[in-house]
């Protein structure tokens, strides 16, 4: 069966989020490390974390994914914004060691006029400062739709970042289906070719997780508007091909569709049905 879950709120603690995942049929989940618009992170209670780790072990959870706040822009033209982002990244990675051997995902950022090369230089610099030798977390760069001055709209841009990171065994990619489609990759018509391009440029071994989202927009729109599965321009048949692909089927797959809990439960059930 697939490793399928969705984004859930951490507001009531780690054990609670694990129980909520089980209730909707999930065996993984995603959560924000702190308020998605920035700010301080909640205090970690060791007993609460231990309860989640026990629940995950007993119920065969795959790796879970922590998502950085949207305000974390490592490549902004503003020095104070970059400094805030670096401090957030470093703090998050230290805190992730309470949940060892899991995944940490972030949007590479927007260069806000500096240019792609300078933006990537800043991202690499920040990652090399924040990552540390004995960390167990794998840091994931998310594929982006390419709106505005976003970095990460192409596999080539992500490759440039990975090439500059010193701890290459701790860096990977989370592919967002909505984002790559909006960036111009035809995952609806020829997912195999997109994966082949990813493998040629980055290496399929660096693909560590998937965000499973339909899109409200046409391919190459560079707009990033998520839609419920099967109700967007990617479509149900494409998602069946995507999630059952031999390179994808065992990865953690996280839904970020515009849904409530009941809607996520239905989508998780649908994804599982593709494996019957």
NORWOCOR-V785103 format. One record per residue. N is the residue number from 1. PHI is phi in whole degrees, -180 to 180 (999 if undefined). PSI is psi in whole degrees, -180 to 180 (999 if undefined). Layout:
N	PHI	PSI
N	PHI	PSI
This chain:
1	999	156
2	-74	160
3	-94	93
4	-126	137
5	-160	-161
6	-151	178
7	-79	129
8	-130	158
9	-82	137
10	-94	5
11	-60	-28
12	-103	13
13	104	168
14	-72	-45
15	-62	-41
16	-63	-42
17	-67	-35
18	-65	-42
19	-66	-38
20	-65	-39
21	-60	-47
22	-59	-40
23	-62	-32
24	-100	12
25	84	17
26	-92	152
27	-127	21
28	-161	171
29	-163	166
30	-121	147
31	-147	154
32	-78	137
33	-68	-23
34	-163	-179
35	-48	129
36	-61	-17
37	-97	8
38	109	-177
39	107	-175
40	-77	154
41	-91	154
42	-68	151
43	-65	137
44	-90	124
45	-102	117
46	-57	-41
47	-62	-38
48	-67	-43
49	-64	-44
50	-61	-37
51	-65	-40
52	-66	-46
53	-60	-38
54	-66	-44
55	-62	-42
56	-64	-42
57	-66	-43
58	-69	-24
59	-114	15
60	64	40
61	-68	147
62	-84	-172
63	-61	146
64	-103	165
65	-126	123
66	-94	134
67	-109	129
68	-68	156
69	-66	151
70	-64	-25
71	-76	-5
72	-80	91
73	-110	99
74	-73	-10
75	-125	24
76	-64	153
77	-70	-18
78	-90	123
79	-61	-40
80	-66	-32
81	-69	-42
82	-65	-39
83	-66	-43
84	-59	-44
85	-64	-43
86	-62	-44
87	-63	-40
88	-64	-48
89	-59	-49
90	-63	-42
91	-65	-44
92	-60	-44
93	-67	-35
94	-66	-43
95	-67	-30
96	-64	-19
97	-69	-13
98	-71	-21
99	-121	71
100	-63	150
101	67	31
102	-113	-164
103	-119	145
104	-129	119
105	-112	141
106	-148	154
107	-77	127
108	-52	-34
109	120	178
110	-119	131
111	-77	-9
112	47	40
113	104	-9
114	-72	-25
115	101	153
116	-61	-47
117	-62	-44
118	-67	-40
119	-61	-45
120	-64	-37
121	-59	-44
122	-67	-40
123	-62	-46
124	-61	-45
125	-59	-44
126	-67	-44
127	-62	-42
128	-68	-26
129	-79	-38
130	-86	-33
131	-77	150
132	-137	161
133	-59	-44
134	-99	18
135	-67	145
136	-102	-12
137	-78	142
138	-100	125
139	-90	130
140	-114	132
141	-88	129
142	-89	136
143	-66	138
144	-117	160
145	-77	-24
146	92	25
147	-76	144
148	59	-129
149	-107	28
150	-59	139
151	-100	140
152	110	15
153	-78	-13
154	-135	156
155	-63	-31
156	-64	-41
157	-65	-42
158	-65	-39
159	-60	-40
160	-61	-40
161	-67	-49
162	-58	-41
163	-61	-30
164	-91	-11
165	-79	133
166	-72	-42
167	-95	74
168	-67	-21
169	-75	-8
170	-117	22
171	-129	140
172	-156	-164
173	-132	141
174	-109	118
175	-90	120
176	-96	120
177	-63	-40
178	-63	-47
179	-63	-48
180	-67	-35
181	-65	-47
182	-66	-25
183	-78	-14
184	116	5
185	-90	125
186	-84	71
187	-73	-19
188	-78	-39
189	-92	-31
190	-155	71
191	-63	-35
192	-60	-41
193	-68	-37
194	-64	-44
195	-63	-38
196	-62	-40
197	-67	-42
198	-59	-45
199	-64	-41
200	-66	-39
201	-87	-46
202	-108	-42
203	110	123
204	-63	-23
205	-67	-17
206	-88	-6
207	-83	110
208	-111	-18
209	-161	164
210	-130	138
211	-98	119
212	-101	102
213	-141	136
214	-79	170
215	-122	143
216	-81	-10
217	-118	168
218	-78	160
219	-59	136
220	78	13
221	-76	-22
222	57	41
223	-114	-30
224	62	69
225	-126	110
226	-73	149
227	-135	159
228	-62	150
229	-59	131
230	83	-7
231	-106	5
232	-116	-162
233	-86	-9
234	-84	-52
235	93	156
236	-61	-44
237	-62	-38
238	-64	-42
239	-66	-34
240	-62	-43
241	-68	-38
242	-67	-55
243	-71	-25
244	-93	-2
245	-58	143
246	-62	-27
247	-87	-13
248	-108	-33
249	-58	-24
250	-104	1
251	-81	154
252	-62	129
253	-120	122
254	-119	127
255	-84	135
256	-129	31
257	-74	158
258	-74	82
259	-134	160
260	-95	-178
261	-59	-43
262	-63	-38
263	-65	-40
264	-64	-40
265	-60	-41
266	-67	-41
267	-68	-37
268	-62	-42
269	-63	-40
270	-65	-46
271	-59	-44
272	-61	-35
273	-65	-24
274	-68	-17
275	-97	-1
276	-80	999
